[in-house]
Amino acid sequence: MRLKYWENVEAQLKAIKVADLSPEQQVNYAVYQAQIEVLIANQRFKDYEKPLNADTAFWSNLSGVARRKLQTERDYRNYIAQLNDFPRYFDEQIVNMRAGLKRGFTPPKITLQGRDGTIVSVTNAKTPEEVAYYAPFKTFPATFSPELQAELRAQGLAAVKTGVLPAYGKLKTFYQTEYEPKARTELGAVTLPDGKAYYQAKIKEFTTLDLTADQVHEIGQKEVAAINARMKEVMAQTGFKGDLPQFLNFLRTDPQFYAKTPEELLMRAAWISKKFDGKAEQYFGYLPRKRFAIIPVPDDIAPFYTSGRGGPGVYLVNTYNLPARGLYSLPALTLHESAPGHAFQMPLAAEQQQPDFRRKSYISAFGEGWALYTEKLGEEMGMYETPYELFGMLSYQQWRASRLVVDTGIHAKGWTRKQAQDFLAANTALAEHEITTEVDRYIAWPGQALSYYLGEMEIVNARARAEKALGPKFDIRNFHDTVLQLGSVTLPVLNARVDRFIAEGGPSPYTKADIDRP
């Protein structure tokens, strides 16, 4: 039913004469068309039968609703209704997962081990009041009367008891006794039903480019070699006596490169973020209104989580297993996840006067490409104070370039898990724990890892094209503002907009009143 619906939407789109649209409407058209193509592909391949990967799952995604700030009585009543709907929603997901399991359409079993931790953290709560979903009922806005608070608290507790806990209990049984034990053992996406076409669709979804797995693999190999040469140059600046593998081992094992406490790691991340604030106006004309908090990754997901994650209003720093969190790479991580990366780009996108399907969407190749570009921009901004920190940035660049090789290696060329781990170990300064979690993420999420480096390459090339064409008229602030004003778009749309930026002489996309807004 949904497939027919989206195919009908696509047919209506194709009937529109794109040449008759304004430049802005042409951008809307191209972005919406790309989104519809992804929705159609996901329906054809029945992606809904696999609502989890090594990074996220439908149930863990729901945990965010408990952290939302509820402000009105209507907010609370809607939240209670959502909690009461958990049994129906979980049953629907279990039916889908069971259908996927039957036809071999699951994440590989190796990536599912321990993923029930976020389920067990709910089912093992000693009392319903300790369940995270009950948290909003512990405090209320001061404007709520005592009677209203008591009523909402009772209804919330009942919803946790009769909605949340039974749903999670049923999911726990299904996951532990049926889903994980019977999940497929093969790693590559090409081993899934219609796997070759499925992986090609994922390459297009996450890169927005028409590239084959072989082409991506070749690009990755060339970029890895180029970055490797630069890493050796920076290694020499540290005065280290030895080869690159020895230097990587030194970075992974020497205590000087690791925080001793979670607080130390968080404070260092905060200091780096604040350092960027002092440089922001040199590189950006239009700054986001929304600020962000720096908080640790929640304990229940930290063992499987990435080193950090940024978005509107928040920069999550993983303080689990501190010997895996090298301080030499923290500046690059912080630029990527906080500002001017995700916690900067996403709020700016939300401020734009654009249709909801653009303001509220996230196209990975653009968003991750931008965030990775900001790591490289950090060198230009003077954010890396030591050769070790500069090497950390290069290691992160190498990590993302290596993904082009590893992701296609696993999903199109039959690579083993160990081959992928060994490749990252030989080419990056990532700690062993992080290498393990990252490879499992690529295994369970085909194609997503390709978006970062390919997206960055397009932005870097677009900037170089603008600098060459505009010469002394090129203004880095105008270029960055033009890119970010797009919100989140496909890479072909980005390139078309930069071409227009060049043709117009490189102006700011904003008026002075826009930039000076209160």
VOBABA-888631 format. One line per field, with one value per residue (C-alpha): residue number from 0; chain; x, y, z. Coordinates in pm, 1 decimal, always signed. Example, Ala and Ser with C-alpha at 12.3 -4.5 7.8 and 13.67 -1.06 7.14 Angstrom:
BEGIN
i = 0	1 $
ch = A	A $
x = +1230.0	+1367.0 $
y = -450.0	-106.0 $
z = +780.0	+714.0 $
END
This chain:
BEGIN
i = 0	1	2	3	4	5	6	7	8	9	10	11	12	13	14	15	16	17	18	19	20	21	22	23	24	25	26	27	28	29	30	31	32	33	34	35	36	37	38	39	40	41	42	43	44	45	46	47	48	49	50	51	52	53	54	55	56	57	58	59	60	61	62	63	64	65	66	67	68	69	70	71	72	73	74	75	76	77	78	79	80	81	82	83	84	85	86	87	88	89	90	91	92	93	94	95	96	97	98	99	100	101	102	103	104	105	106	107	108	109	110	111	112	113	114	115	116	117	118	119	120	121	122	123	124	125	126	127	128	129	130	131	132	133	134	135	136	137	138	139	140	141	142	143	144	145	146	147	148	149	150	151	152	153	154	155	156	157	158	159	160	161	162	163	164	165	166	167	168	169	170	171	172	173	174	175	176	177	178	179	180	181	182	183	184	185	186	187	188	189	190	191	192	193	194	195	196	197	198	199	200	201	202	203	204	205	206	207	208	209	210	211	212	213	214	215	216	217	218	219	220	221	222	223	224	225	226	227	228	229	230	231	232	233	234	235	236	237	238	239	240	241	242	243	244	245	246	247	248	249	250	251	252	253	254	255	256	257	258	259	260	261	262	263	264	265	266	267	268	269	270	271	272	273	274	275	276	277	278	279	280	281	282	283	284	285	286	287	288	289	290	291	292	293	294	295	296	297	298	299	300	301	302	303	304	305	306	307	308	309	310	311	312	313	314	315	316	317	318	319	320	321	322	323	324	325	326	327	328	329	330	331	332	333	334	335	336	337	338	339	340	341	342	343	344	345	346	347	348	349	350	351	352	353	354	355	356	357	358	359	360	361	362	363	364	365	366	367	368	369	370	371	372	373	374	375	376	377	378	379	380	381	382	383	384	385	386	387	388	389	390	391	392	393	394	395	396	397	398	399	400	401	402	403	404	405	406	407	408	409	410	411	412	413	414	415	416	417	418	419	420	421	422	423	424	425	426	427	428	429	430	431	432	433	434	435	436	437	438	439	440	441	442	443	444	445	446	447	448	449	450	451	452	453	454	455	456	457	458	459	460	461	462	463	464	465	466	467	468	469	470	471	472	473	474	475	476	477	478	479	480	481	482	483	484	485	486	487	488	489	490	491	492	493	494	495	496	497	498	499	500	501	502	503	504	505	506	507	508	509	510	511	512	513	514	515	516	517 $
ch = A	A	A	A	A	A	A	A	A	A	A	A	A	A	A	A	A	A	A	A	A	A	A	A	A	A	A	A	A	A	A	A	A	A	A	A	A	A	A	A	A	A	A	A	A	A	A	A	A	A	A	A	A	A	A	A	A	A	A	A	A	A	A	A	A	A	A	A	A	A	A	A	A	A	A	A	A	A	A	A	A	A	A	A	A	A	A	A	A	A	A	A	A	A	A	A	A	A	A	A	A	A	A	A	A	A	A	A	A	A	A	A	A	A	A	A	A	A	A	A	A	A	A	A	A	A	A	A	A	A	A	A	A	A	A	A	A	A	A	A	A	A	A	A	A	A	A	A	A	A	A	A	A	A	A	A	A	A	A	A	A	A	A	A	A	A	A	A	A	A	A	A	A	A	A	A	A	A	A	A	A	A	A	A	A	A	A	A	A	A	A	A	A	A	A	A	A	A	A	A	A	A	A	A	A	A	A	A	A	A	A	A	A	A	A	A	A	A	A	A	A	A	A	A	A	A	A	A	A	A	A	A	A	A	A	A	A	A	A	A	A	A	A	A	A	A	A	A	A	A	A	A	A	A	A	A	A	A	A	A	A	A	A	A	A	A	A	A	A	A	A	A	A	A	A	A	A	A	A	A	A	A	A	A	A	A	A	A	A	A	A	A	A	A	A	A	A	A	A	A	A	A	A	A	A	A	A	A	A	A	A	A	A	A	A	A	A	A	A	A	A	A	A	A	A	A	A	A	A	A	A	A	A	A	A	A	A	A	A	A	A	A	A	A	A	A	A	A	A	A	A	A	A	A	A	A	A	A	A	A	A	A	A	A	A	A	A	A	A	A	A	A	A	A	A	A	A	A	A	A	A	A	A	A	A	A	A	A	A	A	A	A	A	A	A	A	A	A	A	A	A	A	A	A	A	A	A	A	A	A	A	A	A	A	A	A	A	A	A	A	A	A	A	A	A	A	A	A	A	A	A	A	A	A	A	A	A	A	A	A	A	A	A	A	A	A	A	A	A	A	A	A	A	A	A	A	A	A	A	A	A	A	A	A	A	A	A	A	A	A	A	A	A	A	A	A	A	A	A	A	A	A	A	A	A	A	A	A	A	A	A	A	A	A	A	A	A	A	A	A	A	A	A	A	A	A	A	A	A	A	A	A	A	A	A	A	A	A $
x = +0.0	+277.4	+476.2	+184.9	+136.2	+496.5	+503.5	+199.0	+377.3	+677.9	+455.2	+309.8	+659.3	+766.1	+473.2	+611.2	+815.9	+1126.3	+1252.8	+946.5	+1028.8	+1221.8	+1577.6	+1455.4	+1166.0	+1405.3	+1604.3	+1282.9	+1197.1	+1537.2	+1546.3	+1189.6	+1247.7	+1555.2	+1357.3	+1075.9	+1323.9	+1464.5	+1116.3	+1026.4	+1349.5	+1301.3	+949.2	+1059.9	+1334.9	+1109.7	+1360.1	+1092.6	+1151.3	+1493.9	+1423.9	+1762.3	+2132.6	+2450.9	+2388.8	+2016.7	+1699.3	+1332.3	+1307.0	+1621.7	+1511.7	+1200.1	+1405.6	+1444.5	+1076.5	+1136.6	+1399.3	+1177.5	+1078.4	+704.4	+556.7	+178.8	-99.5	-151.0	+217.5	+174.5	-149.7	+0.0	+301.1	+77.7	-113.9	+215.1	+324.2	-9.9	+43.3	+375.3	+222.4	+60.5	+372.2	+609.3	+382.3	+388.1	+767.1	+799.0	+574.3	+797.1	+1118.0	+983.4	+902.5	+1255.3	+1399.1	+1205.1	+1363.5	+1713.4	+1676.1	+1838.7	+2156.0	+2436.4	+2422.4	+2769.1	+2637.6	+2336.5	+2526.0	+2458.5	+2216.8	+1942.0	+2108.7	+1877.7	+1580.3	+1699.2	+1766.6	+1390.1	+1266.4	+1509.9	+1402.4	+1324.8	+1012.4	+808.9	+918.3	+1279.5	+1197.5	+1334.2	+995.4	+853.1	+1103.7	+875.4	+628.0	+878.5	+870.2	+608.2	+585.8	+514.8	+188.9	+35.4	-201.5	-135.0	-450.4	-338.9	+7.5	-138.8	-369.9	-94.0	+145.6	-106.7	-184.9	+184.4	+261.0	-26.8	+99.4	+445.6	+298.4	+44.6	+202.0	+579.0	+681.8	+467.8	+585.7	+950.3	+900.8	+755.9	+1036.2	+1299.4	+1163.2	+1142.1	+1489.2	+1669.1	+1494.1	+1411.1	+1563.4	+1928.6	+1971.1	+1827.5	+1978.9	+2192.9	+2564.2	+2684.1	+2818.5	+2786.0	+2476.1	+2513.6	+2414.8	+2072.9	+1772.7	+1840.5	+2150.4	+2349.2	+2063.6	+1994.5	+2352.7	+2355.2	+2036.9	+2204.7	+2507.8	+2274.8	+2071.8	+2369.1	+2593.4	+2327.1	+2574.9	+2562.1	+2865.6	+2921.8	+3079.7	+3394.1	+3423.4	+3383.0	+3639.4	+3891.9	+3835.6	+3890.2	+4217.3	+4356.4	+4253.1	+4392.4	+4730.7	+4733.4	+4637.9	+4889.4	+5169.3	+5053.5	+5027.6	+5392.1	+5492.0	+5311.5	+5447.3	+5797.7	+5708.3	+5652.1	+6010.6	+5897.4	+6162.5	+5996.8	+5758.4	+5387.6	+5259.2	+5484.6	+5359.3	+4996.7	+5067.9	+5236.0	+4924.5	+4697.0	+4895.1	+5070.2	+4873.4	+4955.6	+4698.8	+4401.6	+4179.6	+4186.2	+3825.9	+3502.5	+3497.4	+3838.9	+3721.6	+3403.1	+3588.3	+3840.4	+3559.6	+3392.3	+3717.1	+3760.4	+3401.1	+3449.2	+3772.0	+3577.8	+3333.2	+3614.3	+3684.5	+3331.1	+3278.1	+3594.7	+3447.3	+3069.7	+2853.9	+2528.4	+2539.8	+2269.3	+2055.9	+2041.8	+2326.7	+2415.4	+2493.7	+2780.2	+2672.0	+2795.6	+2643.2	+2385.1	+2532.7	+2296.5	+2407.6	+2764.8	+2941.9	+2808.7	+2798.4	+3031.4	+3287.9	+3048.8	+2724.3	+2604.7	+2277.3	+2040.0	+2107.7	+2344.0	+2693.3	+2713.5	+3062.9	+3127.2	+3303.9	+3281.1	+3616.5	+3840.5	+4148.7	+3963.7	+3909.0	+4231.1	+4267.9	+4469.8	+4153.9	+3916.2	+3951.6	+3850.8	+3566.1	+3440.7	+3443.7	+3255.0	+2987.6	+2941.4	+3030.6	+3076.1	+2960.9	+2630.0	+2522.7	+2582.5	+2458.9	+2136.1	+1998.5	+2082.3	+1887.8	+1588.5	+1593.2	+1559.2	+1232.1	+1189.3	+920.7	+911.4	+1034.2	+1361.7	+1394.1	+1319.4	+1510.9	+1870.0	+2058.4	+2361.6	+2600.6	+2546.8	+2529.3	+2815.0	+3014.5	+2983.3	+3080.1	+3388.8	+3478.1	+3479.6	+3747.5	+3970.2	+3867.7	+3999.6	+4356.5	+4286.9	+4126.0	+4424.7	+4228.5	+4503.0	+4767.9	+5013.5	+5134.0	+4954.4	+4619.9	+4686.2	+4768.9	+4444.1	+4256.0	+4439.5	+4365.9	+3997.9	+4018.7	+4188.8	+3921.5	+3647.6	+3847.4	+3906.4	+3531.4	+3504.5	+3732.5	+3593.7	+3221.5	+3250.2	+3493.5	+3243.5	+2926.9	+3046.0	+3379.0	+3337.4	+3565.1	+3562.2	+3513.5	+3881.8	+3992.4	+3795.5	+3932.6	+4290.3	+4253.1	+4140.7	+4410.5	+4682.0	+4567.0	+4419.6	+4495.5	+4158.7	+4167.5	+4086.6	+3747.1	+3647.9	+3763.7	+3542.8	+3231.6	+3288.8	+3332.2	+3018.3	+2837.2	+2942.9	+2846.1	+2496.0	+2433.9	+2531.8	+2630.0	+2591.0	+2965.6	+3021.6	+2843.6	+3112.8	+3418.6	+3237.2	+3031.9	+3343.3	+3515.0	+3227.0	+3235.9	+3615.3	+3603.5	+3317.6	+3513.6	+3826.4	+3617.3	+3474.1	+3813.6	+3964.6	+3676.1	+3628.9	+3990.5	+4018.6	+3638.1	+3604.8	+3482.2	+3496.7	+3206.0	+2982.5	+3074.3	+3000.9	+2675.3	+2565.9	+2632.9	+2463.2	+2160.7	+2068.5	+1979.6	+2030.6	+2043.4	+2184.9	+2539.7	+2430.3	+2205.8	+2498.1	+2717.8	+2448.8	+2406.9	+2781.4	+2785.3	+2516.1	+2716.8	+3012.6	+2802.3	+2658.4	+3004.1	+3016.4	+2767.2	+2628.8	+2292.3	+2174.3	+2094.9	+2262.1	+1930.7	+1929.5	+2278.1	+2208.4	+1879.1	+1813.4 $
y = +0.0	+245.0	+142.4	+228.0	+557.3	+669.0	+546.3	+763.7	+1061.8	+992.0	+985.5	+1323.9	+1464.8	+1344.8	+1533.3	+1866.4	+2077.1	+2144.7	+2415.1	+2627.4	+2631.8	+2904.3	+2819.9	+2764.3	+2546.3	+2345.5	+2271.4	+2167.9	+1943.0	+1773.0	+1711.0	+1580.3	+1356.3	+1204.9	+1145.5	+974.1	+751.6	+636.7	+569.4	+363.0	+162.8	+94.4	-33.1	-253.2	-412.1	-423.8	-240.4	-214.8	-585.5	-493.1	-201.2	-216.5	-207.7	-189.9	+178.5	+219.9	+19.7	+108.1	+64.0	+257.6	+540.0	+570.0	+644.3	+1000.0	+1071.6	+1043.2	+1317.1	+1567.5	+1871.6	+1849.8	+2193.5	+2176.3	+1948.1	+1850.4	+1750.4	+1516.7	+1364.4	+1301.4	+1140.3	+914.7	+812.2	+727.9	+509.1	+328.0	+259.2	+78.6	-274.1	-222.1	-61.2	-326.2	-606.1	-452.4	-435.8	-794.4	-914.7	-730.5	-862.8	-1217.6	-1182.6	-1059.1	-1342.7	-1596.4	-1479.7	-1416.3	-1037.2	-950.8	-785.8	-1041.8	-1228.5	-1105.3	-747.6	-840.0	-971.1	-749.7	-529.0	-635.6	-429.8	-137.3	-373.7	-534.5	-193.9	-138.5	-486.3	-518.3	-195.9	-268.7	-53.7	+112.0	+448.3	+364.3	+311.7	+601.7	+657.6	+757.2	+1043.0	+1322.0	+1248.7	+1316.2	+1692.1	+1918.9	+2282.0	+2513.6	+2622.1	+2273.9	+2243.3	+1970.6	+1793.2	+1790.3	+1669.7	+1383.0	+1284.9	+1287.5	+1104.0	+825.4	+795.5	+797.1	+522.9	+314.4	+362.0	+239.8	-61.9	-167.5	-29.0	+7.5	-286.9	-553.8	-432.8	-448.2	-784.2	-935.8	-785.1	-923.7	-1276.9	-1252.4	-1102.6	-1344.6	-1669.6	-1623.5	-1325.5	-1325.0	-1706.7	-1741.6	-1429.9	-1480.9	-1549.1	-1401.0	-1044.6	-890.4	-713.7	-904.5	-1220.5	-1070.6	-1140.2	-949.6	-833.8	-682.1	-451.7	-377.2	-264.5	-52.3	+117.7	+186.1	+338.1	+576.8	+652.0	+741.2	+910.3	+1055.7	+977.5	+725.9	+520.5	+145.3	-46.3	-97.2	+275.7	+362.7	+100.0	+243.0	+601.3	+483.4	+310.5	+622.3	+851.4	+617.9	+621.4	+1002.0	+1057.0	+794.8	+1002.9	+1315.3	+1120.6	+1018.6	+1382.6	+1491.2	+1192.7	+1317.6	+1655.5	+1486.6	+1359.8	+999.2	+745.6	+453.9	+363.9	+440.6	+115.4	+175.4	+533.1	+417.6	+169.7	+448.4	+665.1	+378.1	+279.1	+582.6	+715.6	+1079.2	+1067.2	+961.9	+1128.8	+983.0	+1068.4	+1123.3	+1479.7	+1549.7	+1429.0	+1637.6	+1949.1	+1916.8	+1882.8	+2192.9	+2390.3	+2298.4	+2397.8	+2734.4	+2790.2	+2765.9	+3031.6	+3285.7	+3203.5	+3155.9	+3503.7	+3475.0	+3180.4	+3223.4	+3529.7	+3375.0	+3194.9	+2970.6	+3095.8	+2757.1	+2657.5	+2307.3	+2121.4	+1875.4	+1559.3	+1200.1	+920.0	+734.1	+431.0	+174.5	+245.5	+369.7	+31.7	+10.7	+382.0	+596.1	+827.8	+1117.8	+1227.5	+1581.0	+1736.5	+2022.0	+2132.0	+1852.7	+1708.5	+1360.5	+1252.4	+883.5	+853.1	+472.8	+290.7	+598.2	+413.3	+404.5	+783.8	+941.9	+1309.9	+1363.8	+1307.6	+1497.7	+1833.7	+1674.6	+1483.5	+1797.5	+2009.5	+1732.1	+1672.0	+2017.9	+2341.8	+2406.4	+2048.6	+1881.7	+2097.8	+2403.8	+2287.7	+2121.8	+2422.8	+2646.9	+2412.8	+2433.1	+2814.4	+2830.6	+2933.5	+2606.1	+2337.3	+2092.7	+1807.7	+1999.4	+2163.4	+1840.2	+1598.7	+1483.6	+1372.6	+1183.1	+1270.8	+1641.5	+1639.2	+1397.9	+1543.4	+1888.5	+1764.9	+1590.2	+1902.4	+2100.4	+1866.5	+1960.8	+2326.1	+2300.9	+2305.6	+2629.0	+2776.1	+2687.4	+2445.6	+2181.3	+2295.8	+2006.2	+1768.4	+1494.5	+1673.6	+1739.2	+1370.9	+1291.8	+1490.1	+1307.8	+976.3	+1069.7	+1163.7	+831.1	+654.4	+795.0	+728.2	+373.3	+330.7	+351.0	+48.8	-140.4	-92.6	-202.1	-474.6	-624.5	-577.6	-636.0	-818.4	-1081.3	-931.7	-1090.5	-899.3	-947.4	-815.6	-498.2	-463.2	-519.0	-256.6	+7.9	-94.1	-59.7	+276.7	+473.1	+557.1	+425.3	+219.2	-152.1	-110.8	+162.2	-41.9	-330.4	-116.6	+70.6	-240.0	-392.2	-70.6	-93.6	-460.2	-392.9	-64.6	-113.1	+199.5	+456.8	+476.5	+590.8	+922.5	+1095.8	+1104.7	+1124.7	+1413.9	+1591.8	+1543.3	+1716.8	+2014.5	+2045.6	+2027.5	+2279.2	+2522.4	+2481.2	+2545.1	+2864.3	+2988.1	+2940.0	+3104.7	+3400.7	+3471.1	+3767.6	+3803.1	+3469.1	+3515.5	+3204.8	+3329.2	+3373.3	+3027.9	+2858.7	+3052.4	+2953.4	+2586.1	+2584.2	+2784.7	+2484.2	+2292.2	+1932.4	+1846.6	+1592.6	+1641.7	+1721.2	+1996.7	+2129.5	+2147.5	+2322.9	+2584.2	+2647.7	+2692.6	+2960.6	+3116.2	+3146.1	+3284.1	+3551.6	+3662.5	+3493.6	+3701.3	+3627.3	+3451.5	+3667.4	+4034.8	+4238.0	+4236.5	+3855.7	+3835.5	+4102.0	+3941.1	+3957.8 $
z = +0.0	+91.4	-213.7	-442.7	-262.0	-309.0	-668.9	-733.3	-577.7	-799.6	-1108.7	-1013.2	-970.1	-1313.2	-1466.3	-1342.1	-1584.5	-1378.9	-1614.7	-1532.8	-1160.0	-979.2	-864.7	-507.5	-622.2	-837.3	-520.5	-344.9	-638.7	-649.0	-273.4	-260.4	-560.9	-392.9	-74.3	-263.5	-446.6	-110.9	+28.0	-278.7	-260.9	+110.2	+44.9	-244.5	-38.0	+273.4	+490.5	+760.4	+830.6	+971.1	+1210.6	+1382.0	+1314.2	+1521.3	+1591.9	+1650.1	+1699.6	+1701.7	+2080.0	+2168.3	+1939.5	+2155.1	+2466.3	+2341.6	+2403.2	+2777.9	+2759.2	+2581.0	+2782.6	+2844.5	+2912.9	+2881.5	+2997.7	+2634.9	+2609.6	+2906.2	+2782.9	+2439.0	+2605.3	+2816.1	+2503.7	+2335.3	+2627.2	+2621.4	+2249.8	+2307.3	+2304.4	+1963.3	+1817.1	+1954.6	+1830.9	+1482.3	+1485.3	+1608.8	+1324.9	+1076.7	+1233.1	+1228.9	+857.7	+791.7	+996.3	+791.8	+463.9	+598.6	+608.5	+942.3	+1065.7	+1104.6	+1434.8	+1537.1	+1551.5	+1765.5	+2066.9	+2367.0	+2177.7	+2415.0	+2688.5	+2622.4	+2650.2	+2972.4	+3130.2	+3116.5	+3208.5	+3501.0	+3670.7	+4035.9	+4029.9	+3752.1	+3889.4	+3799.9	+3432.1	+3225.7	+3063.5	+3402.7	+3445.7	+3311.2	+3591.1	+3869.1	+3812.3	+3659.2	+3549.6	+3842.9	+3680.1	+3722.4	+4017.9	+4278.2	+4162.0	+3798.3	+3895.0	+4095.8	+3810.4	+3548.6	+3779.2	+3836.4	+3466.1	+3378.3	+3628.6	+3494.9	+3138.1	+3236.0	+3416.4	+3153.6	+2836.4	+2850.6	+3069.0	+2895.4	+2552.4	+2652.9	+2822.2	+2506.4	+2297.7	+2535.1	+2501.4	+2123.0	+2085.7	+2318.7	+2227.8	+1861.3	+1680.4	+1782.1	+1784.1	+1432.5	+1272.0	+962.1	+1003.2	+670.5	+684.4	+339.0	+211.4	-115.9	+74.8	+158.0	-66.1	-391.3	-207.6	-493.6	-591.7	-225.6	-162.9	-478.3	-355.3	-20.4	-193.5	-375.9	-62.2	+154.8	-103.4	-339.0	-617.7	-902.5	-805.2	-806.3	-519.8	-728.8	-797.7	-430.3	-331.8	-578.7	-459.9	-103.8	-182.3	-352.9	-68.2	+198.1	+24.9	-0.6	+364.2	+475.8	+323.8	+510.5	+837.5	+805.4	+754.9	+1070.9	+1264.8	+1183.3	+1337.0	+1674.5	+1680.7	+1716.8	+1619.9	+1447.4	+1168.1	+1136.5	+1293.8	+1595.5	+1622.7	+1609.8	+1888.8	+2088.7	+2057.0	+2157.3	+2466.3	+2618.0	+2921.1	+2838.1	+2557.7	+2771.2	+3028.1	+3377.9	+3462.7	+3269.2	+3399.8	+3249.2	+2907.9	+2926.4	+3040.9	+2759.6	+2505.2	+2649.1	+2627.3	+2259.6	+2183.6	+2349.6	+2158.5	+1833.1	+1954.4	+1941.6	+1577.0	+1444.5	+1298.3	+1089.6	+899.4	+920.8	+867.6	+988.4	+1323.4	+1472.7	+1760.4	+1931.1	+2162.6	+2280.1	+2600.8	+2643.5	+2826.6	+2858.8	+2653.8	+2869.5	+3045.9	+2892.3	+2535.4	+2591.1	+2537.1	+2180.2	+2102.2	+1895.6	+2059.5	+2027.0	+1870.2	+1804.9	+1702.5	+1782.2	+2138.1	+2240.3	+2203.2	+2354.9	+2463.2	+2531.0	+2866.7	+2872.8	+2851.2	+2875.6	+2739.6	+2405.8	+2393.1	+2270.4	+2359.5	+2042.2	+1836.1	+2066.1	+1883.3	+1551.7	+1717.3	+1889.0	+1573.7	+1392.0	+1654.1	+1807.4	+1628.5	+1343.6	+1276.5	+1361.4	+1657.9	+1436.7	+1096.2	+1212.5	+1405.8	+1110.2	+883.0	+1117.5	+1100.5	+722.3	+560.2	+377.2	+349.4	+639.7	+419.4	+390.1	+731.6	+918.4	+697.1	+718.3	+409.4	+532.5	+249.5	+311.8	+693.0	+750.7	+464.2	+619.7	+966.0	+829.1	+630.2	+956.8	+1094.0	+801.0	+842.0	+1197.8	+1066.4	+880.4	+1193.6	+1412.0	+1629.5	+1645.1	+1891.9	+1869.7	+1598.0	+1791.3	+1756.4	+1388.1	+1349.0	+1530.1	+1266.5	+987.8	+1155.9	+1155.5	+787.7	+723.2	+924.7	+698.4	+380.5	+504.6	+535.9	+158.0	+136.3	+435.4	+367.7	+5.8	+107.6	+351.6	+150.5	-206.0	-192.0	+77.9	+343.7	+687.6	+1010.8	+1093.3	+753.8	+817.6	+1171.0	+1053.7	+781.4	+1031.2	+1279.8	+1014.7	+884.1	+1177.0	+1538.7	+1657.3	+1975.6	+1958.0	+2126.6	+1883.7	+1584.5	+1697.9	+1748.9	+1423.3	+1208.5	+1358.7	+1275.6	+909.7	+895.0	+1025.4	+840.6	+473.6	+286.0	+562.9	+627.2	+268.1	+316.2	+523.1	+301.6	-30.6	+107.3	+230.6	-105.2	-283.3	-43.8	-65.5	-445.7	-461.2	-245.4	-459.0	-769.3	-617.9	-497.5	-841.5	-1025.9	-791.5	-702.7	-460.4	-456.1	-276.5	+82.9	+300.8	+513.5	+210.4	+82.8	+414.9	+457.3	+106.7	+174.6	+514.6	+401.3	+187.0	+503.4	+397.3	+28.1	-213.6	-337.8	-697.2	-556.6	-351.6	-660.9	-862.8	-588.0	-571.7	-949.1	-907.5	-621.1	-859.1	-1144.6	-914.5	-799.5	-458.0	-256.2	+88.3	+68.8	+360.4	+403.1	+677.5	+864.0	+852.4	+1000.0	+1266.1	+1372.7	+1749.0 $
END
